[in-house]
Structures are given as structure tokens and as C-alpha cells.
Amino acid sequence: MSFRIKRLCSMSAAVLLLIGGAAHAQSALDVSVLAGSCANCHGTDGKSNGKIPTIAGRPAPTLAAMLKAYKGETPPPGTTIMNRLAKGYTDEQIDALAKYFSEKK
């Protein structure tokens, strides 16, 4: 099998893992991939150096409740982009992200 075909198979498998993540519990790899988009605003591992709040080390129930509030029909006042981002996650993915960031020091 050529390198290109192997690479394409690997990339396809990664996409399937992300798509299929809602059907079963998130693996550590899936969660780290999902968490990557959070780094754009909240910093690497959820540790912000700017005005955006740090999410690393916050309690998982608090983080999950906040994300679910953003996902809801009436997001918290002052919401900028989080309501649009949160709608893309299942409740299981939100719980996995909350646990992931709560474990960061």
C-alpha cells in the first residue's frame, strides 16, 4: 500500500472517530482533538494569557453547566461566539471537555 493511501486511510479514520464520537464515550484522543479548538481563545490547555477566561482547573460540573448554557436557547448575557461553538457539541462531548479541562493544572 502506498504512503498516500495509508495517509488517506489514517485521516479518514480520524474523521470517523470525530463523527462517531457522539455514539459512544469520548476517548482521550477524541477529547484532545476537540479541545484543540478551545485553545484558539482560551490558550493552550485552557490557560489564557489575555482577557478570555482561563478554563484549566475549573470544576468539571461548572464548565459543563456553562457550555450547556451557551448551547441552550437563551445563552448568558454578553455571549460572543460561545453560543455558536457550543451548539456543535453533543452533551457527551461537553461533559468530556469539561472533565478534560478540569484535570489541567
N, CA, C and O atoms as a Tinker XYZ file with bonds, in Angstrom:
   420  protein
     1  N      0.854000   -1.168000    0.000000    73     2
     2  CA     0.000000    0.000000    0.000000    64     1     3
     3  C      0.903000    1.235000    0.000000    63     2     4     5
     4  O      1.862000    1.295000    0.768000    81     3
     5  N      0.612000    2.204000   -0.838000    73     3     6
     6  CA     1.463000    3.381000   -0.942000    64     5     7
     7  C      1.284000    4.277000    0.281000    63     6     8     9
     8  O      0.308000    4.164000    1.022000    81     7
     9  N      2.253000    5.168000    0.467000    73     7    10
    10  CA     2.225000    6.103000    1.593000    64     9    11
    11  C      0.983000    6.982000    1.534000    63    10    12    13
    12  O      0.351000    7.227000    2.561000    81    11
    13  N      0.627000    7.458000    0.351000    73    11    14
    14  CA    -0.549000    8.332000    0.205000    64    13    15
    15  C     -1.831000    7.616000    0.611000    63    14    16    17
    16  O     -2.687000    8.201000    1.275000    81    15
    17  N     -1.964000    6.373000    0.222000    73    15    18
    18  CA    -3.175000    5.617000    0.571000    64    17    19
    19  C     -3.214000    5.376000    2.078000    63    18    20    21
    20  O     -4.269000    5.502000    2.699000    81    19
    21  N     -2.071000    5.031000    2.666000    73    19    22
    22  CA    -2.025000    4.830000    4.117000    64    21    23
    23  C     -2.383000    6.119000    4.847000    63    22    24    25
    24  O     -3.127000    6.099000    5.828000    81    23
    25  N     -1.857000    7.227000    4.369000    73    23    26
    26  CA    -2.139000    8.518000    4.996000    64    25    27
    27  C     -3.613000    8.868000    4.861000    63    26    28    29
    28  O     -4.223000    9.345000    5.817000    81    27
    29  N     -4.186000    8.642000    3.700000    73    27    30
    30  CA    -5.597000    8.904000    3.484000    64    29    31
    31  C     -6.456000    8.037000    4.387000    63    30    32    33
    32  O     -7.455000    8.506000    4.933000    81    31
    33  N     -6.078000    6.780000    4.547000    73    31    34
    34  CA    -6.815000    5.883000    5.451000    64    33    35
    35  C     -6.737000    6.380000    6.883000    63    34    36    37
    36  O     -7.736000    6.365000    7.602000    81    35
    37  N     -5.552000    6.822000    7.303000    73    35    38
    38  CA    -5.392000    7.344000    8.665000    64    37    39
    39  C     -6.235000    8.585000    8.880000    63    38    40    41
    40  O     -6.877000    8.732000    9.920000    81    39
    41  N     -6.237000    9.483000    7.897000    73    39    42
    42  CA    -7.032000   10.713000    8.015000    64    41    43
    43  C     -8.520000   10.383000    8.026000    63    42    44    45
    44  O     -9.284000   10.986000    8.780000    81    43
    45  N     -8.929000    9.449000    7.210000    73    43    46
    46  CA   -10.333000    9.039000    7.176000    64    45    47
    47  C    -10.753000    8.432000    8.505000    63    46    48    49
    48  O    -11.858000    8.680000    8.989000    81    47
    49  N     -9.880000    7.647000    9.083000    73    47    50
    50  CA   -10.182000    7.034000   10.380000    64    49    51
    51  C    -10.342000    8.106000   11.451000    63    50    52    53
    52  O    -11.223000    8.003000   12.305000    81    51
    53  N     -9.496000    9.134000   11.412000    73    51    54
    54  CA    -9.601000   10.222000   12.391000    64    53    55
    55  C    -10.921000   10.962000   12.245000    63    54    56    57
    56  O    -11.558000   11.301000   13.243000    81    55
    57  N    -11.333000   11.211000   11.016000    73    55    58
    58  CA   -12.612000   11.887000   10.780000    64    57    59
    59  C    -13.764000   11.026000   11.282000    63    58    60    61
    60  O    -14.698000   11.534000   11.902000    81    59
    61  N    -13.701000    9.738000   11.018000    73    59    62
    62  CA   -14.749000    8.844000   11.500000    64    61    63
    63  C    -14.803000    8.811000   13.019000    63    62    64    65
    64  O    -15.884000    8.726000   13.601000    81    63
    65  N    -13.651000    8.877000   13.661000    73    63    66
    66  CA   -13.632000    8.929000   15.127000    64    65    67
    67  C    -14.345000   10.167000   15.639000    63    66    68    69
    68  O    -15.106000   10.104000   16.606000    81    67
    69  N    -14.094000   11.289000   14.985000    73    67    70
    70  CA   -14.752000   12.524000   15.415000    64    69    71
    71  C    -16.248000   12.479000   15.167000    63    70    72    73
    72  O    -17.037000   12.889000   16.019000    81    71
    73  N    -16.637000   11.987000   14.013000    73    71    74
    74  CA   -18.060000   11.921000   13.679000    64    73    75
    75  C    -18.769000   10.914000   14.565000    63    74    76    77
    76  O    -19.878000   11.164000   15.037000    81    75
    77  N    -18.135000    9.786000   14.789000    73    75    78
    78  CA   -18.759000    8.732000   15.576000    64    77    79
    79  C    -18.666000    8.955000   17.078000    63    78    80    81
    80  O    -19.216000    8.170000   17.850000    81    79
    81  N    -17.987000   10.001000   17.502000    73    79    82
    82  CA   -17.805000   10.258000   18.924000    64    81    83
    83  C    -19.085000   10.410000   19.697000    63    82    84    85
    84  O    -19.114000   10.095000   20.887000    81    83
    85  N    -20.144000   10.880000   19.077000    73    83    86
    86  CA   -21.401000   11.080000   19.791000    64    85    87
    87  C    -22.069000    9.761000   20.141000    63    86    88    89
    88  O    -22.884000    9.708000   21.063000    81    87
    89  N    -21.743000    8.716000   19.436000    73    87    90
    90  CA   -22.398000    7.434000   19.655000    64    89    91
    91  C    -21.843000    6.682000   20.865000    63    90    92    93
    92  O    -22.498000    5.781000   21.388000    81    91
    93  N    -20.625000    7.052000   21.316000    73    91    94
    94  CA   -20.031000    6.375000   22.464000    64    93    95
    95  C    -19.155000    7.354000   23.227000    63    94    96    97
    96  O    -18.912000    8.469000   22.766000    81    95
    97  N    -18.687000    6.940000   24.380000    73    95    98
    98  CA   -17.869000    7.814000   25.217000    64    97    99
    99  C    -16.626000    8.274000   24.461000    63    98   100   101
   100  O    -16.075000    7.538000   23.642000    81    99
   101  N    -16.201000    9.484000   24.744000    73    99   102
   102  CA   -15.036000   10.062000   24.084000    64   101   103
   103  C    -13.758000    9.426000   24.616000    63   102   104   105
   104  O    -13.592000    9.270000   25.825000    81   103
   105  N    -12.861000    9.062000   23.714000    73   103   106
   106  CA   -11.552000    8.579000   24.135000    64   105   107
   107  C    -10.669000    9.792000   24.426000    63   106   108   109
   108  O    -11.028000   10.920000   24.087000    81   107
   109  N     -9.530000    9.561000   25.046000    73   107   110
   110  CA    -8.609000   10.659000   25.357000    64   109   111
   111  C     -8.176000   11.370000   24.089000    63   110   112   113
   112  O     -8.041000   12.594000   24.086000    81   111
   113  N     -7.954000   10.627000   23.010000    73   111   114
   114  CA    -7.554000   11.239000   21.753000    64   113   115
   115  C     -8.665000   12.130000   21.225000    63   114   116   117
   116  O     -8.397000   13.259000   20.815000    81   115
   117  N     -9.883000   11.665000   21.223000    73   115   118
   118  CA   -11.001000   12.461000   20.736000    64   117   119
   119  C    -11.113000   13.767000   21.512000    63   118   120   121
   120  O    -11.292000   14.828000   20.915000    81   119
   121  N    -11.009000   13.698000   22.822000    73   119   122
   122  CA   -11.175000   14.884000   23.657000    64   121   123
   123  C    -10.059000   15.876000   23.393000    63   122   124   125
   124  O    -10.310000   17.079000   23.325000    81   123
   125  N     -8.843000   15.403000   23.245000    73   123   126
   126  CA    -7.746000   16.336000   22.977000    64   125   127
   127  C     -7.916000   17.009000   21.624000    63   126   128   129
   128  O     -7.530000   18.167000   21.458000    81   127
   129  N     -8.482000   16.308000   20.667000    73   127   130
   130  CA    -8.754000   16.912000   19.364000    64   129   131
   131  C     -9.853000   17.962000   19.504000    63   130   132   133
   132  O     -9.729000   19.068000   18.978000    81   131
   133  N    -10.917000   17.621000   20.207000    73   131   134
   134  CA   -11.990000   18.590000   20.437000    64   133   135
   135  C    -11.475000   19.809000   21.192000    63   134   136   137
   136  O    -11.851000   20.940000   20.882000    81   135
   137  N    -10.625000   19.584000   22.171000    73   135   138
   138  CA   -10.102000   20.673000   23.000000    64   137   139
   139  C     -9.184000   21.604000   22.226000    63   138   140   141
   140  O     -8.967000   22.746000   22.632000    81   139
   141  N     -8.651000   21.128000   21.130000    73   139   142
   142  CA    -7.761000   21.959000   20.326000    64   141   143
   143  C     -8.403000   23.248000   19.864000    63   142   144   145
   144  O     -7.738000   24.281000   19.793000    81   143
   145  N     -9.680000   23.206000   19.552000    73   143   146
   146  CA   -10.342000   24.427000   19.087000    64   145   147
   147  C    -10.526000   25.425000   20.228000    63   146   148   149
   148  O    -10.630000   26.627000   19.982000    81   147
   149  N    -10.568000   24.950000   21.460000    73   147   150
   150  CA   -10.716000   25.839000   22.620000    64   149   151
   151  C     -9.456000   26.690000   22.805000    63   150   152   153
   152  O     -9.521000   27.816000   23.298000    81   151
   153  N     -8.310000   26.132000   22.402000    73   151   154
   154  CA    -7.035000   26.827000   22.566000    64   153   155
   155  C     -6.975000   28.125000   21.771000    63   154   156   157
   156  O     -6.217000   29.031000   22.118000    81   155
   157  N     -7.761000   28.222000   20.718000    73   155   158
   158  CA    -7.742000   29.449000   19.914000    64   157   159
   159  C     -8.029000   30.678000   20.756000    63   158   160   161
   160  O     -7.431000   31.731000   20.535000    81   159
   161  N     -8.930000   30.563000   21.711000    73   159   162
   162  CA    -9.299000   31.706000   22.551000    64   161   163
   163  C     -8.837000   31.554000   23.993000    63   162   164   165
   164  O     -8.397000   32.524000   24.611000    81   163
   165  N     -8.936000   30.334000   24.535000    73   163   166
   166  CA    -8.662000   30.106000   25.947000    64   165   167
   167  C     -7.216000   29.720000   26.224000    63   166   168   169
   168  O     -6.851000   29.498000   27.379000    81   167
   169  N     -6.398000   29.635000   25.200000    73   167   170
   170  CA    -4.985000   29.323000   25.368000    64   169   171
   171  C     -4.716000   27.827000   25.412000    63   170   172   173
   172  O     -5.625000   27.014000   25.581000    81   171
   173  N     -3.441000   27.489000   25.255000    73   171   174
   174  CA    -3.022000   26.094000   25.288000    64   173   175
   175  C     -3.415000   25.476000   26.624000    63   174   176   177
   176  O     -3.140000   26.041000   27.682000    81   175
   177  N     -4.050000   24.329000   26.571000    73   175   178
   178  CA    -4.525000   23.619000   27.758000    64   177   179
   179  C     -5.491000   24.449000   28.598000    63   178   180   181
   180  O     -5.649000   24.206000   29.794000    81   179
   181  N     -6.140000   25.436000   27.963000    73   179   182
   182  CA    -7.143000   26.229000   28.665000    64   181   183
   183  C     -6.570000   27.318000   29.551000    63   182   184   185
   184  O     -7.282000   27.873000   30.388000    81   183
   185  N     -5.300000   27.632000   29.380000    73   183   186
   186  CA    -4.630000   28.641000   30.206000    64   185   187
   187  C     -4.470000   29.927000   29.404000    63   186   188   189
   188  O     -3.546000   30.064000   28.603000    81   187
   189  N     -5.371000   30.852000   29.629000    73   187   190
   190  CA    -5.405000   32.097000   28.872000    64   189   191
   191  C     -4.413000   33.111000   29.424000    63   190   192   193
   192  O     -4.208000   33.209000   30.634000    81   191
   193  N     -3.808000   33.855000   28.520000    73   191   194
   194  CA    -2.907000   34.946000   28.904000    64   193   195
   195  C     -3.553000   36.304000   28.662000    63   194   196   197
   196  O     -2.919000   37.339000   28.865000    81   195
   197  N     -4.799000   36.305000   28.232000    73   195   198
   198  CA    -5.448000   37.561000   27.889000    64   197   199
   199  C     -6.739000   37.768000   28.645000    63   198   200   201
   200  O     -6.896000   37.321000   29.781000    81   199
   201  N     -7.667000   38.458000   27.992000    73   199   202
   202  CA    -8.948000   38.793000   28.615000    64   201   203
   203  C     -9.920000   37.619000   28.638000    63   202   204   205
   204  O    -10.854000   37.603000   29.440000    81   203
   205  N     -9.710000   36.645000   27.771000    73   203   206
   206  CA   -10.580000   35.465000   27.740000    64   205   207
   207  C    -10.291000   34.654000   29.002000    63   206   208   209
   208  O     -9.126000   34.476000   29.357000    81   207
   209  N    -11.320000   34.160000   29.686000    73   207   210
   210  CA   -11.084000   33.438000   30.941000    64   209   211
   211  C    -10.310000   32.134000   30.758000    63   210   212   213
   212  O    -10.452000   31.438000   29.752000    81   211
   213  N     -9.493000   31.827000   31.754000    73   211   214
   214  CA    -8.815000   30.538000   31.831000    64   213   215
   215  C     -9.853000   29.493000   32.222000    63   214   216   217
   216  O    -10.658000   29.724000   33.124000    81   215
   217  N     -9.838000   28.359000   31.556000    73   215   218
   218  CA   -10.782000   27.287000   31.888000    64   217   219
   219  C    -10.075000   26.095000   32.522000    63   218   220   221
   220  O    -10.731000   25.201000   33.056000    81   219
   221  N     -8.758000   26.072000   32.469000    73   219   222
   222  CA    -7.993000   24.974000   33.076000    64   221   223
   223  C     -8.192000   24.966000   34.580000    63   222   224   225
   224  O     -8.144000   26.012000   35.227000    81   223
   225  N     -8.417000   23.775000   35.136000    73   223   226
   226  CA    -8.515000   23.613000   36.572000    64   225   227
   227  C     -9.848000   23.987000   37.191000    63   226   228   229
   228  O    -10.029000   23.843000   38.400000    81   227
   229  N    -10.780000   24.463000   36.388000    73   227   230
   230  CA   -12.100000   24.789000   36.936000    64   229   231
   231  C    -12.878000   23.494000   37.123000    63   230   232   233
   232  O    -12.628000   22.528000   36.403000    81   231
   233  N    -13.799000   23.444000   38.053000    73   231   234
   234  CA   -14.551000   22.202000   38.295000    64   233   235
   235  C    -15.341000   21.753000   37.057000    63   234   236   237
   236  O    -15.967000   22.562000   36.373000    81   235
   237  N    -15.294000   20.464000   36.795000    73   235   238
   238  CA   -15.982000   19.905000   35.629000    64   237   239
   239  C    -17.473000   20.247000   35.618000    63   238   240   241
   240  O    -17.986000   20.627000   34.566000    81   239
   241  N    -18.192000   20.130000   36.735000    73   239   242
   242  CA   -19.622000   20.467000   36.702000    64   241   243
   243  C    -19.884000   21.933000   36.311000    63   242   244   245
   244  O    -20.861000   22.238000   35.628000    81   243
   245  N    -19.000000   22.824000   36.753000    73   243   246
   246  CA   -19.142000   24.242000   36.405000    64   245   247
   247  C    -18.926000   24.448000   34.913000    63   246   248   249
   248  O    -19.716000   25.124000   34.253000    81   247
   249  N    -17.852000   23.863000   34.380000    73   247   250
   250  CA   -17.562000   24.002000   32.950000    64   249   251
   251  C    -18.679000   23.408000   32.098000    63   250   252   253
   252  O    -19.103000   24.010000   31.112000    81   251
   253  N    -19.150000   22.229000   32.484000    73   251   254
   254  CA   -20.219000   21.583000   31.713000    64   253   255
   255  C    -21.492000   22.431000   31.753000    63   254   256   257
   256  O    -22.159000   22.594000   30.731000    81   255
   257  N    -21.826000   22.962000   32.909000    73   255   258
   258  CA   -23.029000   23.791000   33.028000    64   257   259
   259  C    -22.915000   25.043000   32.175000    63   258   260   261
   260  O    -23.886000   25.465000   31.547000    81   259
   261  N    -21.732000   25.635000   32.154000    73   259   262
   262  CA   -21.530000   26.838000   31.338000    64   261   263
   263  C    -21.675000   26.516000   29.851000    63   262   264   265
   264  O    -22.357000   27.234000   29.119000    81   263
   265  N    -21.035000   25.440000   29.410000    73   263   266
   266  CA   -21.122000   25.072000   27.994000    64   265   267
   267  C    -22.562000   24.740000   27.598000    63   266   268   269
   268  O    -23.009000   25.115000   26.515000    81   267
   269  N    -23.278000   24.045000   28.461000    73   267   270
   270  CA   -24.671000   23.700000   28.166000    64   269   271
   271  C    -25.550000   24.948000   28.163000    63   270   272   273
   272  O    -26.522000   25.020000   27.412000    81   271
   273  N    -25.215000   25.928000   28.997000    73   271   274
   274  CA   -25.948000   27.196000   28.977000    64   273   275
   275  C    -25.705000   27.928000   27.668000    63   274   276   277
   276  O    -26.632000   28.491000   27.086000    81   275
   277  N    -24.460000   27.922000   27.202000    73   275   278
   278  CA   -24.154000   28.536000   25.905000    64   277   279
   279  C    -24.890000   27.828000   24.778000    63   278   280   281
   280  O    -25.333000   28.456000   23.816000    81   279
   281  N    -25.013000   26.536000   24.908000    73   279   282
   282  CA   -25.673000   25.725000   23.876000    64   281   283
   283  C    -27.192000   25.937000   23.877000    63   282   284   285
   284  O    -27.848000   25.725000   22.857000    81   283
   285  N    -27.739000   26.345000   24.993000    73   283   286
   286  CA   -29.187000   26.498000   25.143000    64   285   287
   287  C    -29.781000   27.598000   24.282000    63   286   288   289
   288  O    -29.069000   28.331000   23.597000    81   287
   289  N    -31.087000   27.695000   24.333000    73   287   290
   290  CA   -31.819000   28.674000   23.513000    64   289   291
   291  C    -31.582000   30.122000   23.949000    63   290   292   293
   292  O    -31.655000   31.034000   23.126000    81   291
   293  N    -31.302000   30.337000   25.226000    73   291   294
   294  CA   -31.045000   31.696000   25.724000    64   293   295
   295  C    -29.688000   31.711000   26.421000    63   294   296   297
   296  O    -29.610000   31.528000   27.636000    81   295
   297  N    -28.619000   31.928000   25.655000    73   295   298
   298  CA   -27.274000   31.919000   26.242000    64   297   299
   299  C    -27.102000   33.082000   27.224000    63   298   300   301
   300  O    -27.863000   34.049000   27.181000    81   299
   301  N    -26.113000   32.989000   28.099000    73   299   302
   302  CA   -25.867000   34.041000   29.080000    64   301   303
   303  C    -25.623000   35.397000   28.407000    63   302   304   305
   304  O    -25.110000   35.459000   27.290000    81   303
   305  N    -25.995000   36.477000   29.095000    73   303   306
   306  CA   -25.745000   37.821000   28.546000    64   305   307
   307  C    -24.256000   38.029000   28.280000    63   306   308   309
   308  O    -23.407000   37.521000   29.013000    81   307
   309  N    -23.957000   38.767000   27.243000    73   307   310
   310  CA   -22.571000   39.065000   26.897000    64   309   311
   311  C    -21.866000   37.977000   26.119000    63   310   312   313
   312  O    -20.671000   38.079000   25.843000    81   311
   313  N    -22.601000   36.931000   25.761000    73   311   314
   314  CA   -22.008000   35.843000   24.987000    64   313   315
   315  C    -21.570000   36.372000   23.627000    63   314   316   317
   316  O    -22.327000   37.075000   22.957000    81   315
   317  N    -20.372000   36.043000   23.228000    73   315   318
   318  CA   -19.890000   36.489000   21.921000    64   317   319
   319  C    -20.020000   35.360000   20.903000    63   318   320   321
   320  O    -20.930000   35.364000   20.075000    81   319
   321  N    -19.120000   34.409000   20.968000    73   319   322
   322  CA   -19.130000   33.323000   19.981000    64   321   323
   323  C    -19.432000   31.962000   20.599000    63   322   324   325
   324  O    -19.722000   31.008000   19.877000    81   323
   325  N    -19.369000   31.859000   21.924000    73   323   326
   326  CA   -19.520000   30.559000   22.573000    64   325   327
   327  C    -20.862000   29.900000   22.281000    63   326   328   329
   328  O    -20.932000   28.672000   22.216000    81   327
   329  N    -21.911000   30.660000   22.107000    73   327   330
   330  CA   -23.207000   30.040000   21.805000    64   329   331
   331  C    -23.172000   29.322000   20.462000    63   330   332   333
   332  O    -23.802000   28.276000   20.304000    81   331
   333  N    -22.462000   29.858000   19.518000    73   331   334
   334  CA   -22.368000   29.195000   18.209000    64   333   335
   335  C    -21.449000   27.986000   18.275000    63   334   336   337
   336  O    -21.722000   26.969000   17.637000    81   335
   337  N    -20.372000   28.078000   19.030000    73   335   338
   338  CA   -19.444000   26.955000   19.150000    64   337   339
   339  C    -20.059000   25.798000   19.940000    63   338   340   341
   340  O    -19.937000   24.640000   19.541000    81   339
   341  N    -20.705000   26.103000   21.039000    73   339   342
   342  CA   -21.256000   25.064000   21.910000    64   341   343
   343  C    -22.330000   24.238000   21.222000    63   342   344   345
   344  O    -22.497000   23.059000   21.534000    81   343
   345  N    -23.055000   24.836000   20.296000    73   343   346
   346  CA   -24.108000   24.102000   19.590000    64   345   347
   347  C    -23.546000   22.942000   18.764000    63   346   348   349
   348  O    -24.287000   22.029000   18.399000    81   347
   349  N    -22.266000   22.970000   18.472000    73   347   350
   350  CA   -21.640000   21.912000   17.684000    64   349   351
   351  C    -21.251000   20.675000   18.485000    63   350   352   353
   352  O    -20.813000   19.677000   17.912000    81   351
   353  N    -21.408000   20.734000   19.797000    73   351   354
   354  CA   -21.020000   19.610000   20.646000    64   353   355
   355  C    -22.244000   18.880000   21.194000    63   354   356   357
   356  O    -23.269000   19.494000   21.491000    81   355
   357  N    -22.119000   17.577000   21.320000    73   355   358
   358  CA   -23.161000   16.800000   21.998000    64   357   359
   359  C    -22.968000   16.998000   23.503000    63   358   360   361
   360  O    -21.924000   17.483000   23.940000    81   359
   361  N    -23.968000   16.626000   24.286000    73   359   362
   362  CA   -23.832000   16.721000   25.744000    64   361   363
   363  C    -22.696000   15.829000   26.237000    63   362   364   365
   364  O    -22.002000   16.187000   27.189000    81   363
   365  N    -22.498000   14.683000   25.609000    73   363   366
   366  CA   -21.412000   13.788000   25.987000    64   365   367
   367  C    -20.053000   14.435000   25.707000    63   366   368   369
   368  O    -19.131000   14.312000   26.512000    81   367
   369  N    -19.929000   15.112000   24.587000    73   367   370
   370  CA   -18.687000   15.791000   24.257000    64   369   371
   371  C    -18.443000   16.952000   25.223000    63   370   372   373
   372  O    -17.308000   17.191000   25.634000    81   371
   373  N    -19.499000   17.666000   25.582000    73   371   374
   374  CA   -19.369000   18.761000   26.553000    64   373   375
   375  C    -18.880000   18.216000   27.886000    63   374   376   377
   376  O    -17.974000   18.789000   28.491000    81   375
   377  N    -19.462000   17.122000   28.352000    73   375   378
   378  CA   -19.027000   16.519000   29.612000    64   377   379
   379  C    -17.572000   16.075000   29.538000    63   378   380   381
   380  O    -16.817000   16.241000   30.497000    81   379
   381  N    -17.177000   15.508000   28.392000    73   379   382
   382  CA   -15.792000   15.066000   28.213000    64   381   383
   383  C    -14.837000   16.260000   28.201000    63   382   384   385
   384  O    -13.760000   16.193000   28.793000    81   383
   385  N    -15.217000   17.346000   27.538000    73   383   386
   386  CA   -14.382000   18.548000   27.520000    64   385   387
   387  C    -14.265000   19.147000   28.918000    63   386   388   389
   388  O    -13.185000   19.569000   29.331000    81   387
   389  N    -15.369000   19.180000   29.635000    73   387   390
   390  CA   -15.355000   19.733000   30.992000    64   389   391
   391  C    -14.403000   18.927000   31.878000    63   390   392   393
   392  O    -13.620000   19.499000   32.636000    81   391
   393  N    -14.473000   17.618000   31.779000    73   391   394
   394  CA   -13.580000   16.750000   32.566000    64   393   395
   395  C    -12.129000   16.982000   32.145000    63   394   396   397
   396  O    -11.242000   17.086000   32.993000    81   395
   397  N    -11.892000   17.062000   30.851000    73   395   398
   398  CA   -10.543000   17.265000   30.313000    64   397   399
   399  C     -9.924000   18.552000   30.880000    63   398   400   401
   400  O     -8.801000   18.526000   31.386000    81   399
   401  N    -10.640000   19.659000   30.800000    73   399   402
   402  CA   -10.079000   20.923000   31.270000    64   401   403
   403  C    -10.032000   21.003000   32.792000    63   402   404   405
   404  O     -9.166000   21.690000   33.335000    81   403
   405  N    -10.927000   20.328000   33.490000    73   403   406
   406  CA   -10.888000   20.351000   34.949000    64   405   407
   407  C     -9.634000   19.672000   35.469000    63   406   408   409
   408  O     -9.169000   19.988000   36.564000    81   407
   409  N     -9.084000   18.746000   34.705000    73   407   410
   410  CA    -7.902000   17.995000   35.125000    64   409   411
   411  C     -6.584000   18.707000   34.780000    63   410   412   413
   412  O     -5.507000   18.245000   35.156000    81   411
   413  N     -6.679000   19.821000   34.070000    73   411   414
   414  CA    -5.475000   20.606000   33.733000    64   413   415
   415  C     -5.117000   21.492000   34.912000    63   414   416   417
   416  O     -5.996000   22.105000   35.518000    81   415
   417  N     -3.861000   21.563000   35.236000    73   415   418
   418  CA    -3.396000   22.404000   36.371000    64   417   419
   419  C     -2.988000   23.771000   35.896000    63   418   420
   420  O     -2.574000   24.606000   36.700000    81   419
